[in-house]
Amino acid sequence: MQTEVLNKQGDLSHHPMYENLNSIENLRVFMKYHVFAVWDFMSLLKSLQKEITCTTIPWKESTYEPELVRLINEIVLGEESDVDASGNPSSHFALYLKAMEEVGADTSPILGFLENYNLEKLPKEVASVLSFHLDLAENGKVHEVASSFFYGREKLIPKMFQSIVDVIKKAGLDCSSLIYYLERHIEVDGGEHGPMALRCLNGLTDTETKKSEATLMAVKSLEMRWDLWDFIQSEF
């Protein structure tokens, strides 16, 4: 099963959609829908923070190992309050919205969704991905959430985003904010957040049953990302 995870990650790193990100028009389409994955990533992270750290009042000591608590809080710090290209504090989601505005991508679907979280107004392919990850964030076992977070996001992002950056730069597209966002994730996820997320996952999968459940969730999460890429490619 672990081999299946690695194979799916390899396939996603070379999805044919990337080759089509060679025009501003296609880039706008990509960002219009990819922003939903940027957003629901935070729900997975917040699910982990809610479970592993203390986010309630009155405060109480976490029942998890202090290293896990620190790892999650450090990832949250980076995702919610990193810096933009000018060194100003910004969430990664806000960075992405800025990049969308720079290239003229349509932000109305994501901003409209955030007003009432109505999945019915979204394309069914996007709604399916969101529904899956939101249900996982709210109802999944902590090691399943951690597996989706690591294998479906942190482990995958550096190679996936590098493929996108290579195409954009080769095409000479004017999208400096997007390139900053992508390269920032390649740097942070590859060098910091990815290894942190793996250590967190390893600390949570202390039985063979948990390891099996985590692997199954990793496969499903990767399949959902492939389906989203297929949909976006069909919209070009």
Summary of the structure (lengths in Angstrom):
residues: 236
radius of gyration: 17.4
end to end distance: 33.4
largest distance: 53.8
contacts: 763
relative contact order: 0.19
helix: 78%
strand: 2%
